[in-house]
Amino acid sequence: TTMSSGADFAWPAVFEFPPFFTLQPNAETRRKQLDQWCSLILAYCKHRQLHTLDINEALASSPLFHNKRINRRINRPFLDAILADLKLRGNLEWLDRDKKSCKIVWRTTEQWAALVYSYAKDRGLVNTVCTLYELTDGDDSADQPFHGLDKDVLLLALKHLEKNGQAAILMFDSHEGVKFL
């Protein structure tokens, strides 16, 4: 996932504060700093509709970790501490053992499931079959927060609905679909 310029993103004021880019030694200050970084990463990824991060690419080229205006860049050990915090909060899943790539979870599986099911009910799709493509890339869902959603995230949400008796995931030929119940 390539990260483009963050020009249209509303950066928090703390992003202009040089010490924000250096892990603070005082425990209380560090906790507040990690909270702010976690909130910033989630807000940025949500705004950009990013679901995965390539850590090295993000460190090298993302405006999220490099404020050119004040010439400050976050380093890898500090970013590792932030990512560990996001993992503890349930907002990050590593995609590999080497921790080079991760999935950013800015909405929980339950939240995605509720959005998808609400859409299905509102559009009269209960007891009908939809392809996963229709849900994430179809014209009818263009105005929905899950439009363009990562397929793995969508499947987790649909499995949650299936577990709760609200959907059945279907396989037909090489296509995947869902019947809302």
N, C-alpha and C positions, 0 to 999 in steps of 0.2 A: 504494500500500500504506500503510494508516494504521498508525502505530505507537502502541500503547496503553501504558498504565502498565507500568513494569518492576518492579512490586512483587514478583512471584514469581521474579525473576531474581536469581541470586547475584552481586552486584556485587563486584568485587575491592577489596581494601583501598585500593589506590592511587586509586580513584574518589573517596575522601573527602579526598584531598590536593590543596589548591588549585593548586599549581604544575603538576599533571597537565594542567590545562586551558589552559596557556600554553606555546607552543613554546619549548623550552629552548635557550639560546644555545650551550652547550657541546656539541660534536659527539658525544662519547661518551654523555652524558646524553640528548641528543636521540634518538640511535639506540635506546637502551633505552626511551625514552618512546614512540617510534613503534612499536616492537615490542609494547609493552603495549596501545597503542591498537588496533593491527591485531588482536591476539588478542581484545580486548574486543569489537570490532565483529563479528568472525566468531562469537564465542560467543553474543553477543546475537542476531544474525540467525538462527543455528542454533536457539537456544532458542525464538525467536518464529516460526520457519519463514518468515522473510522472505527473499525472493530478489531483490527490487528495492528501491531507495531513491530517493525523490524528495529531492534534496539540500536544497532550500529548505524543504520540509515537515519533514524530519528536523531541520534546524537550528532551526526555529521551535517544534516541538512534541514532539520525541522526548526521553524521559528519558535516552537514550544520550548525548546531547551537552549536557545541562543537568542539573547536580546542584543541585536547589533547596535541599537541606539546607545546603549550604555556599555557596550563591549564586554558582555558577561555571558559565559557559557557554563552549563552544569557539567560536572565530570562524571565518569562512569561509576565510581564508588558511591557517590551521592545519589545518582539515579537508581542504583541497585537498592539503596535504602528506601527510596520512595516506592519503588516497584514492590519490594517486600511488604511494605505497609499496605499498598493496594491489594496485594494477595491476601493479607490477613483480613482485610475488610470485605473480601469476596468480590472485588472488582477487577481481578486479573487472574488469568489462567495461562500458565506457560505452555507453549506449543512444542517445545523441545527440551531435552535434558540440559543443553548448554546455555539455556536462558538467553537465546539470541532473538527469539520471537515470542510475542505474547498476544493473547486475546484480551482486549479491554472490554469489561462488562459495565457499561454505564447505565444499563437497566438490568434488573435481575430477570432470571428466567420467568419468574412468576409475573413480573410486570409486562414482559413481552407477551406472555400467554394471555393475560387479561386484555391487552390491546388488540390482539389478533381475534380473540373470541368476541369481543365487543363489536369489532368490525363485521365479523361473520353474522352476528345477530342483527345488527343495524341494516345490513345489506340483504337480509333474507336468505342467507347462505346455509342456514341450519338444515340438515338432511340433504345437502347437495355436496358434490365432490368438486374440489378445487385443486389445481396443480400448485406445487410450491412456487413455480414460476409466476403464476397468476397473482399469488399473494405478494411476492416481493418485487416483481417487475411488470406486472400488468397495468394497463391504463386505469383500471378501476381503483387501484390502490395507490395511485400516484400522490394523493394528498395525505396518506397515512404515515405515521412515524416509523412503521416497519418496512416501508417501501425501500428497496435496495438493501435490506437486512442480510447479513451474512447467513448463508444456508445452514451452517452448523448451529448458529444461534436460533434460527427459526425452528430447526428440528428439535432442539432442546425445549423450546416453548410448546411445540406441538406434542411432544412426549409428556410434558406436564399436563396439558389438556387431556391427553389420552388417559393418563393415570387417574384423572379426576372425572372420567366418564363424559367429557365434553367433546371429544374428537376421536377419530380412528385414522391412523396413518396407513395409507394404502400404497402398494407397489403394483404398477401395471406396465408390462413390457420393461422399458428402461426408465420409466417416469415415476416420480413420486408425487403423491397427492394426499389430500386429507379430506375426510368427511366430518363435518361439524355435527355434533349431536345435541 
